[in-house]
């Protein structure tokens, strides 16, 4: 009798624990909150923005130089984002699968701006976005721990600097 009761108790405990164990096994891994993970997520969203905004500029800008800048920004961001996604996967950092609401608002603004004012909008918003990108990259280079993530930041910084110089040149002309 005592053995039967023990078997029943063990069975009940196993039945109670099993769903929790299965649920935790199926649950996605906890979202990393460290500076490296934050940089990868921010860089990914920034790249998604630059890809979308650059493509719009490549089609919509009146000035052929702005169209070329847009195409270059999109291509560079596609290349950078491939590295970001690869490192994020190796470090088990979950990235968004789609542009966030801020990126979507920027895309909507670019799409809704009439062509005569588009080039000026592109130059001013891109100058601001690239200044912000440079700050984020420098923060990663200062605060980051993961060598792979710092390598992405080191590779991105000269690209951002070239973009900023091209934007300044286009704004002067």
VENMO-V414873 format. One record per pair of residues at least 24 apart in sequence whose C-alpha atoms are under 10 Angstrom apart, sorted by sequence separation. I is the first residue (numbers start at 0). J is the second residue. If there is no record, write none. Layout:
# VENMO-V414873
{{I | J} {I | J}}
This chain:
# VENMO-V414873
{{49 | 73} {50 | 74} {132 | 156} {133 | 157} {48 | 73} {49 | 74} {50 | 75} {51 | 76} {133 | 158} {46 | 72} {47 | 73} {49 | 75} {50 | 76} {133 | 159} {46 | 73} {49 | 76} {50 | 77} {132 | 159} {133 | 160} {46 | 74} {48 | 76} {49 | 77} {132 | 160} {46 | 75} {47 | 76} {129 | 158} {130 | 159} {46 | 76} {47 | 77} {50 | 80} {129 | 159} {130 | 160} {133 | 163} {45 | 76} {46 | 77} {128 | 159} {129 | 160} {46 | 78} {43 | 76} {46 | 79} {47 | 80} {129 | 162} {130 | 163} {42 | 76} {43 | 77} {46 | 80} {129 | 163} {45 | 80} {46 | 81} {128 | 163} {43 | 79} {44 | 80} {126 | 162} {127 | 163} {42 | 79} {43 | 80} {46 | 83} {125 | 162} {126 | 163} {129 | 166} {42 | 80} {43 | 81} {125 | 163} {126 | 164} {43 | 82} {126 | 165} {43 | 83} {126 | 166} {39 | 80} {42 | 83} {43 | 84} {122 | 163} {125 | 166} {126 | 167} {42 | 84} {39 | 82} {40 | 83} {122 | 165} {123 | 166} {39 | 83} {40 | 84} {43 | 87} {122 | 166} {123 | 167} {126 | 170} {38 | 83} {39 | 84} {121 | 166} {122 | 167} {39 | 86} {40 | 87} {51 | 98} {122 | 169} {123 | 170} {39 | 87} {122 | 170} {47 | 96} {36 | 86} {44 | 94} {47 | 97} {48 | 98} {52 | 102} {59 | 109} {119 | 169} {36 | 87} {43 | 94} {44 | 95} {47 | 98} {48 | 99} {51 | 102} {52 | 103} {55 | 106} {59 | 110} {118 | 169} {119 | 170} {35 | 87} {40 | 92} {42 | 94} {43 | 95} {44 | 96} {46 | 98} {47 | 99} {51 | 103} {65 | 117} {66 | 118} {69 | 121} {118 | 170} {39 | 92} {40 | 93} {41 | 94} {43 | 96} {44 | 97} {45 | 98} {48 | 101} {49 | 102} {52 | 105} {53 | 106} {56 | 109} {59 | 112} {60 | 113} {61 | 114} {62 | 115} {65 | 118} {68 | 121} {72 | 125} {36 | 90} {39 | 93} {40 | 94} {41 | 95} {43 | 97} {44 | 98} {45 | 99} {48 | 102} {51 | 105} {52 | 106} {55 | 109} {56 | 110} {59 | 113} {60 | 114} {61 | 115} {64 | 118} {65 | 119} {68 | 122} {35 | 90} {36 | 91} {37 | 92} {39 | 94} {40 | 95} {43 | 98} {44 | 99} {47 | 102} {48 | 103} {51 | 106} {52 | 107} {55 | 110} {59 | 114} {60 | 115} {61 | 116} {62 | 117} {63 | 118} {90 | 145} {36 | 92} {46 | 102} {47 | 103} {48 | 104} {49 | 105} {52 | 108} {53 | 109} {59 | 115} {60 | 116} {61 | 117} {62 | 118} {65 | 121} {69 | 125} {35 | 92} {36 | 93} {37 | 94} {44 | 101} {45 | 102} {48 | 105} {49 | 106} {52 | 109} {60 | 117} {61 | 118} {65 | 122} {90 | 147} {36 | 94} {44 | 102} {48 | 106} {51 | 109} {52 | 110} {56 | 114} {59 | 117} {60 | 118} {89 | 147} {90 | 148} {31 | 90} {59 | 118} {60 | 119} {86 | 145} {31 | 91} {32 | 92} {60 | 120} {87 | 147} {30 | 91} {31 | 92} {56 | 117} {60 | 121} {86 | 147} {87 | 148} {29 | 91} {30 | 92} {31 | 93} {56 | 118} {85 | 147} {86 | 148} {28 | 91} {29 | 92} {30 | 93} {28 | 92} {29 | 93} {30 | 94} {83 | 147} {28 | 93} {56 | 121} {82 | 147} {83 | 148} {86 | 151} {27 | 93} {55 | 121} {82 | 148} {53 | 121} {82 | 150} {83 | 151} {52 | 121} {82 | 151} {83 | 152} {80 | 151} {53 | 125} {79 | 151} {82 | 154} {52 | 125} {79 | 152} {79 | 154} {49 | 125} {79 | 155} {49 | 128} {76 | 155} {79 | 158} {48 | 128} {49 | 129} {75 | 155} {76 | 158} {45 | 128} {75 | 158} {76 | 159} {45 | 129} {75 | 159} {45 | 131} {46 | 132} {72 | 158} {45 | 132} {72 | 159} {75 | 162} {42 | 132} {72 | 162} {41 | 132} {71 | 162} {42 | 135} {41 | 135} {42 | 136} {68 | 162} {41 | 136} {38 | 135} {68 | 165} {37 | 135} {38 | 136} {68 | 166} {38 | 138} {39 | 139} {65 | 165} {38 | 139} {64 | 165} {65 | 166} {68 | 169} {37 | 139} {64 | 166} {35 | 138} {36 | 139} {34 | 138} {35 | 139} {65 | 169} {34 | 139} {35 | 140} {38 | 143} {64 | 169} {65 | 170} {37 | 143} {35 | 142} {36 | 143} {62 | 169} {34 | 142} {35 | 143} {33 | 142} {34 | 143} {35 | 144} {36 | 145} {39 | 148} {42 | 151} {33 | 143} {34 | 144} {35 | 145} {38 | 148} {42 | 152} {33 | 144} {34 | 145} {35 | 146} {38 | 149} {35 | 147} {36 | 148} {39 | 151} {35 | 148} {38 | 151} {39 | 152} {42 | 155} {34 | 148} {35 | 149} {38 | 152}}
